[in-house]
Every structure is written in C-alpha cells, then in structure tokens.
Amino acid sequence: MSPIHATPVLWGVHGSVGKVALTPDTPLVQALGERTDKALKKAFGYTTVGDFLEHFPRRYASRGELTSLQGIPLGESVSIVAEVVSCTERPMRKRRGSLLEVEITDGTGLITITFFNQAWRSRDLQPGARGIFAGKVGAYRGGKQLSHPDYELFDDQPPSEHESKAWAETPIPIYPATAQMASWQIQKAMASVLSRVEKLEDPLPEVVRENNALLPYHQAIVQVHQPSATGEWKAARATLRFHEALLLQLALLRQRDEMRSHGATIRTAGALTKRFHEALPFTLTSDQEAVITEIDNDLVSGIPMHRLVQGEVGSGKTVVAVRATVQVAEDGGQTALLAPTEVLASQHLRSIVKTLGPDLAADLVPTLLTGGLSAQERKRAELKVVSGQARIVVGTHALLNEKLAFHDLGLVVIDEQHRFGVGQRDVLRQKGTNPHVLILTATPIPRTVAMTVFGDVDVSTIRGVPEGRQPISTHVVSLSEHPDWFGRVWSRAEEEIAQGRQVFVVCSAIDKADADPDASEDDVPVTGVEELAAQLRTHPQLGARRIGIVHGRLDSDEKDRVMTQFQNGELDVLVATTVIEVGVDVPQASTMIVMDADRFGISQLHQLRGRVGRGELPGVCLLVTHVHPETVARQRLDAVASTTDGFELARIDMELRREGDVLGSSQSGGRSGLKLLRVSTDGDLIEAARHQARDLLDDSADLSQYPSLQRAVDELLAGQEADYLDRS
C-alpha cells in the first residue's frame, strides 16, 4: 500500500542511490543522495548514517485514532492526523487567482488549511480523506489555520478486515521536522536507510541487557522507527533511553576518575584565611558556611577539586570563591578567575578587593588582565603573574594566552561555565600542576540535570539570599491582548527615572538584520537596540533623558565606557542586548524592560531580572511580548512572572522545553543535547544507569573488558556529543 503523495517524493532516495550495505560511519550522501543529504545537514547537522539513525520520532500517531486539536497553540509548528470535512474553492477579493479552503478535523476540533492558486489539490482533499498535515498554526477569521501546509494522505482502507485492523493499528512515527523536511519525508528516508543498514553492533554487554530487560540494539533501532504495534516502540524507546543514560554516565564518570587520578597540592587554611573571616563586615549564611566547608575539604584532600557552586543572583557565591582564593594563597598559590566579559572581569576585581579589605588586598595583589589593557599595563600585569606577586588574577580570554605563565597556579575559578568550553577551561588548568577548579553559576540546576550534565563535577548549592536584597515584581505586558500597554511601559520608565532611578531595556537583536531570516511577513518584527534607542531619543517623555546603548558589535573600550557611565549614574536608560545578562551591578537600577521577551529562555529572563533590586530599591521587570496567551512561549513568560525562585523556574523550564536543550545553550531554539532521555521524568532511570556505570568501571576502569562499550564511550567523548559534554 503506497500513500498518495501530495508533496514531492523524497529527493535522492529512489533510483540513483545504490544498494550497497550501509554502516553507521557511511556518509549520509552515499545513502540518500545529495539533495536529501544537504537538507538533513542543514536542518539537523547530520553527516553520517549513524547520526541519522538517532533522529528518533518525537511521538506516534494512529490512522485509526485521530490526534487532538484541542488547545493546539498559535505560532507552533505541528503535525496532526486528521480527516477532511469540506473543500471549497473561491476567487480572492483583492488579487487575481483563487483560494482553496479545506476544513479538517480530528474529532475534537476543526482547523482550516488554505492554498493560494492550487485548485488542483481539491482532487485529493475530498471529504473523508485522511492523512498527516504539517504546518505552522496561525489565526484566521477568529479560528485557526495552517497556511500552505505539507500533507500526505493515506490510501483507502485495505479490503480485508484483518489487513484493515493491522493498517489502522500500525503507529505512524512523527519526527522532529522543519519547513523544508516534513515528517513523512524523513520517514521515507529512514525506511531507505534501514532497508540497507548492516546489523548494528550492540555496545552493551549481554549481562547488562539481561539485568535491565533490554532489547538488542539493532532490534531497538528498527522498532523505534518502524513499529508494528504500540508495545514495540515503547520497548524500543525504553532500551534506547537506557543506552543513552548509561553511555553518558560512563563518559562522565570516566572523566571524573581521570581527573581524580592525579594528585593536587594540599592547600590548608591558615593565618590569611583567619584574617579574611575576621575582616568580613557581615555574617555568612548557613548555606555559605556549608559550601565553604565542602571546598575546604576539597583543598586539603590531595585530589584536584572539581566543584560547581550554584546560587541565585546575589546569593553570595563571590564571597565563597574569594575565601577559597585566600586559602590557596596561604603558601603562595595563585588563583585565576576567568570571566566572560571585560566589564564583568573589572567588576569582579572591584568586588574581590572590597571583600578582602585593604590589608589583605595589599598582601594578595589582585590583578586585572584583559585584552583592553594597554601594552604597558599588560606587561606590568604579566610580570606580577609570573613572579607570583599577584596571587589573584582576574581576566577574560587574555588569561588563555599561551605566553602567559603563572608562578604557582593552584585554583581556577570559572564564572558562568556556559560561556566557556571545556577546551578553554583545560588551557587554563594546564598553566598549573593539577590545579583545583571551582565553577560558579547563577543558573539554578535541578537535581536530575546536575546528575546528568554535571556528573563529573561535585555540586554545591547556596539557596539562601543575604539580607538586604530587594523584592522584584515581574509583569507580562501582552501587546496581542492590550496594544495600548506599550505606551504605559515608557510612562512607567519615566516615573522611575523621575525618582532618580535607572532603567535597563533589553532587546534580542542589535537591528532588524539580526532578526530570524525565516520569519514570515505575518510575524511581528523584532525590536533592535539601534532602532529602539533612536525611537526613545525622540519619545515625548524619555527624549530628554540620557540614553546609552551597548551591544556585541561595539569595541571593548566603547562597551566599557558606556557601562561605566551607567554604573556611575551618568545615564538614565541603557538599551542593550544580553551582554548585560551576567554580573553587571548597578544599585540605582530599579527597572528591567525586556522587549520581545518570548525570544528568551526562562533562565535567561531570570538572570536579566536579577540585574535590578540589587541596592536599596525594589525592582520591577516588564516582559513585553506579542505572543498569544495559549502559546508555549507565553507559558514561559507567565512562569517567570509567577515566582522569583530560580530553582522552581528551572524545574518549570525543564518541563516546558521537553525536547529542548537542557544544557542552556538552546533555550530559544536549536538542537537538544539529549535524544530520548528526559531529565524531567527519567530521574530514576538516570540514577540506575549511574549505578550500573559505576559497577562497570569498577570491574574495568578503562572498559577494556567490554570493547564494544569502550568504543561507544570513546566515540561519545570525542565525537558528536562533544559539545554536549563541554557544556559550552
């Protein structure tokens, strides 16, 4: 039975491609032809048969049971199984040609699909016809529509009752797709590959398969893509989820064991550390005390510390890190603190000097090293580093310069790990002899994410917030429901400025050229920094105010100059991209306005919001958006507005994203680092896989007893998942 093809047959799959047996390493172009290879590479980054075989269906539909149209969100790309109710052709009113309007139903609701000047499609789209329809949900005459969707119709029911039942019950895989590559096109390509692929090697030892009731790997791959019944794909997904969890945990634990196999210089607290505590003008929170104890134990263990400290913006992570630098400095050891921007590096230096106090600062000589220094300033700084005079060195990528040498690098501190890759971190580590590593992040990490993503790192948490932090109220400004609220946003900004306060305005792009190139004419244009700043300078209320701009295209000197002006109160409004997301401390800033807030992820919005309410003033955050209330994007904004608890937001974020990137690099789009594993629901599975991984490594530290498993883990560490494990 072959379906009616309403879209072109998959490029390159038929005819020209040979029948040579395929392996996971076979280039995809040899398997599917140039056009299909190009489309898959552009859409998903796949280059080999192995890559493509791991493009798993996101869900399964049934021919016999139509999927739900209830609550289908506007603006989302969807694939639905539905039946044609009516098909009508009419002339268009404002231009030549005709409009074909087709109503389809899933039994729970109706949606309209439309085609311009394609009346011939009415031959296929007759009432009663069933198929898969894919497209972006838009608004139409008070209802919802798919404009020019891709679709594929099913054949008529087969003649025999038995065949009819089997046909109706066979699950239809629905794949992650794009506008250029529909789900059924991917399905056809997958069928072509599976028909010619050699038996796939199973990396798991037989005893592991038996103990965990797993399918052989090849069988699982076939069943996940071509199930004949619901039970088959469920069993296949369970097997493949365990595969993914186990290989990941093995990779992480091997990295952890490798790092811990090297000795580290013991750094014992002494007189300097005691002076540090005595000079603190405030009392440490219980969470800070607990984390300090954990770090202290690491520093005296003789094993390189590899610890991540997570805590809300303003929770006091910097004090904990500075205390560690003092302990390392007791016997002349040095600390290198790597920050993502020059502005933040400069701020860190000021904060460290203030935290140390004048006497300790004079002894430890905190030194700044960035690309923005003059040649003379840089030379002086480098001399302090190589001589050991500077026991605390704060900098940006300038610290990674191969010519920079340390006297005794004992501790590496990474601020906001997601801004750096493992490669960069290792370059800095190699400037010392197995130095300790401390990673700081203001992005709260749920337990299952910590176990999955940071399985090679010890995780400490500072939940409490020091006294003095002001509350922040957050509001969604829905312009799709209340267009007039846009004016009120700027009135509120003026009210704050009139009271001597300052305002952040954040845009997702520098100008319109940075907007989504795939956006349609119906999409609301993105607000850019340059455009908005120009508008505000002529605004009836804000035009007289001092307005500055900061974005990534400005050179470092100009960015530093503007940020310094804002920090010093010489600007009233700062219009910026997310370069201000991390670390900027402006006590008089009371208001954060985020334009096109739906284009940001939850953790990003939470961090941006943390830029206000840092002084004595309560903070206000306004999330400006055009998205409709029922969309997933709007759910994210409502979640941010509902709580300031970063850990609760991290949990919500994880649930909302589903197939999204749990690593933080692609909250607003992009490919997930995970395939089938879901940290929001697979906590027990991840834990079981970790125990299994530990047992295997205890039996064979390098996995040489299990050569197939060893190869799979080596490939994971070195190949397609490197960016995932790098957390960059």
Secondary structure, DSSP 4 states (H G I P E B T S, - for coil): ---B-SSPPPTTTSSSS----B-TTSBHHHHH-HHHHHHHHHHH---BHHHHHT---SEEEESSSPPP-TTPPTT-EEEEEEEEEEEEEEE-SSSSSEEEEEEEE-SS-EEEEEEES-GGGGGT--TT-EEEEEEEEEEETTEEEEES-EEEEPPPPPSSHHHHHHHHHSEEEE----SSS-HHHHHHHHHHHHTTBPPPPP-S-HHHHHHTTPPPHHHHHHHHHS-SSHHHHHHHHHHHHHHHHHHHHHHHHHHHHHHHTS--------HHHHHHHHH-SSPPPHHHHHHHHHHHHHHTSSS--EEEEEE-TTSSHHHHHHHHHHHHHTTT-EEEEE-SSHHHHHHHHHHHHHHHHHHHHHHH--EEE-TTS-HHHHHHHHHHHHHT--SEEEESGGGG-TT---S-EEEEEEESGGGS-HHHHHHHHTTSSS-EEEEEESS---HHHHHHHSTTSEEEEE----TTPPPEEEEEEETTT-TTHHHHHHHHHHHHHHTT-EEEEE-SBSSGGGS-TT--TTSPPPPBHHHHHHHHHT-TTTTTS-EEEE-TTS-HHHHHHHHHHHHTT--SEEEE-GGGSSS---TTEEEEEETTGGGS-HHHHHHHHTTSS-SSS-EEEEEEE---TTSHHHHHHHHHHH---HHHHHHHHHHHHTTS-TTSS-TTSS--S-SS--TTT-HHHHHHHHHHHHHHHHH-TT-TTSHHHHHHHHHHHHSTTHHHHHT-
